[in-house]
Amino acid sequence: MEPTLLGHNRTGSGLNPGDTQLMLAAVSELSPPGRISTRQSDAERISYITDADSLGSIPPPLGASPGASVETASSLTGVSPTVFFDKLGERIAFERGSTRLYEALIAKYVALVDSDGAGLETLQRIRSEELDHFRMLCDVATQLGADPTAETPSGDVIGTASMGLLQVVTDPRTTLAQCLNAVLTAELTDNAGWELLTELARAAGQDEVAERFAEALADEEEHEAIVTAWLKSLVTDAVGTPAV
């Protein structure tokens, strides 16, 4: 059974009723008298979308002849090599980010809860498993001829999407429960990503690779269960305390 996780934090200051009334009065005074048309800005936004280039491209497998495309140079069958390498790059980027996320959570735990104990050991183990997943993905990419250092389009997107989660955990003002909520968001996303990548590997006939991905997915499912249990413990057993 994993240890329970209870934390402490500082109380924050909120708006007093007088400030709230002033804000409401400003809204009433400064709001436009009628509905604002967004037709022009909507059309401009659509034109940017339709005229935009892609975020990037997938480099062909290492050792491929100059000018070869990913689709023709890859040995993968059954799936689009472009899609597979793109999603592989996405998981590499996410696992790298998850390692940093848990490093930040460990720092928060040490500052607010304890610098020793079973809870810290669990977080350190999860952080190590995230790093192991990153290394395994890099090994698989190299095995299949891909460049594990290449930032694929989906890797770029997931890195940007995850940026806010790390900002939550590294913010000195956030409570332990708020940090766990951010980490749970990451774990839910991570589980879905591993499920998809495992299915793609099986469809490509990469059974050994798929098994390695399935093992990582099992780890991530455990991570999700642990974070969920700790978060529930805080918001139920520690309700009304600064930890929440």
Phi and psi in degrees as a GROMACS rama.xvg file:
@    title "Ramachandran Plot"
@    xaxis  label "Phi"
@    yaxis  label "Psi"
@TYPE xy
-74.5131  149.754  GLU-2
-68.2194  152.848  PRO-3
-74.6544  161.557  THR-4
-133.401  109.201  LEU-5
-119.429  137.53  LEU-6
-129.58  171.863  GLY-7
-135.23  151.031  HIS-8
-155.3  176.652  ASN-9
-83.6763  149.529  ARG-10
-78.3574  146.15  THR-11
-101.578  166.897  GLY-12
-102.56  138.372  SER-13
-114.722  -178.46  GLY-14
-76.1718  142.08  LEU-15
-87.5682  164.545  ASN-16
-56.3987  -32.9628  PRO-17
-65.5007  -41.6277  GLY-18
-62.3913  -40.4727  ASP-19
-62.1074  -43.1366  THR-20
-64.0696  -38.1983  GLN-21
-65.0462  -40.0763  LEU-22
-64.9346  -43.0777  MET-23
-64.2654  -38.1387  LEU-24
-65.6371  -38.9229  ALA-25
-65.8902  -38.5091  ALA-26
-61.548  -44.9318  VAL-27
-64.65  -38.2486  SER-28
-76.0563  -37.8647  GLU-29
-99.0224  -6.93168  LEU-30
-68.5968  143.63  SER-31
-63.4057  150.299  PRO-32
-69.5846  -23.5214  PRO-33
-139.662  -178.905  GLY-34
-69.5251  134.003  ARG-35
-90.7518  130.433  ILE-36
-79.1904  129.489  SER-37
-107.224  16.7794  THR-38
-57.9621  -45.5118  ARG-39
-67.0695  -44.8463  GLN-40
-67.264  -34.2574  SER-41
-63.5783  -43.7885  ASP-42
-64.3074  -38.7299  ALA-43
-64.9993  -41.5298  GLU-44
-63.1469  -42.5403  ARG-45
-63.9136  -38.6795  ILE-46
-66.3045  -37.062  SER-47
-63.3711  -41.0412  TYR-48
-65.965  -46.636  ILE-49
-71.2307  -27.0508  THR-50
-95.9714  -5.76776  ASP-51
-74.7291  147.719  ALA-52
-77.979  168.928  ASP-53
-74.8042  165.718  SER-54
-68.3039  -24.9105  LEU-55
171.425  -163.477  GLY-56
-144.482  166.654  SER-57
-94.9078  121.23  ILE-58
-67.7265  147.581  PRO-59
-64.6987  160.644  PRO-60
-53.947  149.718  PRO-61
-60.3781  136.39  LEU-62
88.9279  -4.05222  GLY-63
-70.508  154.538  ALA-64
-65.5333  149.399  SER-65
-55.4971  134.825  PRO-66
84.7338  -4.64645  GLY-67
-70.6317  143.606  ALA-68
-85.8706  163.639  SER-69
-61.4387  -41.1589  VAL-70
-64.3087  -38.0885  GLU-71
-87.8858  -27.1445  THR-72
-88.4633  -20.2395  ALA-73
-80.2567  150.06  SER-74
-89.801  -2.17887  SER-75
-68.7058  142.985  LEU-76
-131.65  155.049  THR-77
91.413  -20.9845  GLY-78
-138.455  164.826  VAL-79
-72.9378  119.551  SER-80
-57.0267  -35.3794  PRO-81
-60.1942  -46.5421  THR-82
-65.5651  -44.6129  VAL-83
-62.0981  -48.9475  PHE-84
-67.1821  -31.6168  PHE-85
-65.4977  -45.9  ASP-86
-71.3871  -30.7992  LYS-87
-64.4996  -43.6213  LEU-88
-63.6153  -33.3151  GLY-89
-63.1448  -44.8975  GLU-90
-67.5683  -37.1014  ARG-91
-59.5091  -46.7376  ILE-92
-64.0488  -39.8702  ALA-93
-70.6406  -42.1426  PHE-94
-66.9571  -35.2723  GLU-95
-61.7367  -44.8682  ARG-96
-66.7165  -36.3247  GLY-97
-65.3482  -36.28  SER-98
-60.4819  -44.4291  THR-99
-67.4232  -35.2066  ARG-100
-63.1563  -44.2956  LEU-101
-71.4973  -30.2667  TYR-102
-61.8621  -41.573  GLU-103
-67.7244  -37.6637  ALA-104
-66.9834  -37.759  LEU-105
-61.2837  -43.4923  ILE-106
-61.4409  -40.7499  ALA-107
-64.7654  -42.426  LYS-108
-63.5179  -44.8199  TYR-109
-62.8406  -39.1019  VAL-110
-71.7191  -35.6301  ALA-111
-104.975  -21.3753  LEU-112
-119.379  -69.6918  VAL-113
-162.961  146.083  ASP-114
-95.2255  11.972  SER-115
-155.085  176.559  ASP-116
106.164  174.862  GLY-117
-66.5415  -35.672  ALA-118
-61.8417  -43.6681  GLY-119
-65.6369  -40.1978  LEU-120
-61.1226  -39.1593  GLU-121
-64.4606  -44.851  THR-122
-63.442  -39.1973  LEU-123
-66.5666  -37.3069  GLN-124
-64.6287  -44.915  ARG-125
-61.8614  -42.9489  ILE-126
-59.5502  -41.2635  ARG-127
-65.8368  -37.3629  SER-128
-68.5243  -36.6625  GLU-129
-62.3286  -41.068  GLU-130
-67.0693  -38.4727  LEU-131
-62.0795  -38.9825  ASP-132
-63.2605  -41.9388  HIS-133
-60.0649  -45.9874  PHE-134
-65.9632  -39.4324  ARG-135
-62.8308  -42.5173  MET-136
-62.7724  -40.2228  LEU-137
-63.4501  -39.8019  CYS-138
-62.9582  -43.3939  ASP-139
-64.0671  -43.1735  VAL-140
-59.0798  -44.9466  ALA-141
-64.1046  -41.3638  THR-142
-59.5722  -37.0463  GLN-143
-89.8168  2.25233  LEU-144
91.7251  3.37726  GLY-145
-87.1889  162.657  ALA-146
-94.6895  109.224  ASP-147
-67.7055  -15.007  PRO-148
-88.8855  -9.01263  THR-149
-73.1546  135.053  ALA-150
-91.5026  106.255  GLU-151
-77.6745  165.453  THR-152
-55.7913  -46.4  PRO-153
-68.3008  -31.5967  SER-154
-64.1311  -38.7557  GLY-155
-63.7919  -45.1153  ASP-156
-64.8141  -46.3256  VAL-157
-68.1608  -31.0758  ILE-158
-65.1905  -41.7556  GLY-159
-67.4405  -42.7101  THR-160
-64.5935  -31.5232  ALA-161
-83.6262  -11.4048  SER-162
-58.7595  -39.4471  MET-163
-65.472  -33.3389  GLY-164
-63.992  -43.4116  LEU-165
-66.2328  -35.0265  LEU-166
-64.1226  -36.0876  GLN-167
-63.4601  -48.5184  VAL-168
-71.6016  -32.9088  VAL-169
-85.1831  -9.26783  THR-170
-69.9417  122.034  ASP-171
-61.4451  -19.4354  PRO-172
-85.4147  -17.0782  ARG-173
-74.4915  146.93  THR-174
-81.4518  168.737  THR-175
-63.4072  -39.7465  LEU-176
-63.5668  -40.5565  ALA-177
-64.076  -38.3359  GLN-178
-66.7442  -42.7597  CYS-179
-63.5123  -34.8029  LEU-180
-64.6154  -39.6234  ASN-181
-66.1518  -42.1532  ALA-182
-66.4691  -35.9823  VAL-183
-63.2438  -38.9203  LEU-184
-57.8625  -42.4787  THR-185
-64.9888  -42.6591  ALA-186
-66.133  -39.1746  GLU-187
-63.1297  -43.163  LEU-188
-64.4855  -41.3143  THR-189
-63.0965  -43.3694  ASP-190
-60.2445  -45.0076  ASN-191
-63.6637  -38.461  ALA-192
-65.6537  -41.0829  GLY-193
-67.4802  -37.6614  TRP-194
-59.7749  -46.5726  GLU-195
-65.6079  -43.6316  LEU-196
-65.8785  -36.5684  LEU-197
-64.2744  -42.4869  THR-198
-63.6655  -40.37  GLU-199
-64.5135  -39.9339  LEU-200
-64.4553  -41.6169  ALA-201
-65.3618  -41.7028  ARG-202
-64.8375  -27.0432  ALA-203
-86.1588  1.30865  ALA-204
78.4855  14.0894  GLY-205
-95.351  71.7226  GLN-206
-64.7568  -41.3908  ASP-207
-64.7256  -41.4236  GLU-208
-64.5817  -41.4216  VAL-209
-60.9124  -37.1867  ALA-210
-66.3612  -39.1475  GLU-211
-65.0197  -38.8769  ARG-212
-66.335  -39.109  PHE-213
-64.4439  -36.6004  ALA-214
-65.1867  -40.736  GLU-215
-64.3793  -39.1837  ALA-216
-61.3847  -40.5763  LEU-217
-61.8586  -40.2105  ALA-218
-61.004  -45.0488  ASP-219
-66.0159  -35.0608  GLU-220
-64.3001  -36.7112  GLU-221
-67.6171  -41.7066  GLU-222
-57.502  -46.1116  HIS-223
-59.5893  -43.0563  GLU-224
-64.1024  -40.6996  ALA-225
-65.4732  -48.7469  ILE-226
-63.0725  -40.7717  VAL-227
-61.4035  -44.7663  THR-228
-64.0238  -42.511  ALA-229
-65.3892  -41.4479  TRP-230
-64.211  -43.6671  LEU-231
-61.2847  -39.3148  LYS-232
-61.4661  -42.4124  SER-233
-66.7703  -45.4088  LEU-234
-80.0171  -8.6142  VAL-235
-108.627  -55.0673  THR-236
-76.7209  -28.8653  ASP-237
-109.369  21.3302  ALA-238
-60.2938  138.131  VAL-239
89.7647  -3.03441  GLY-240
-100.496  163.478  THR-241
-61.9508  -17.3559  PRO-242
-66.1448  -22.7768  ALA-243
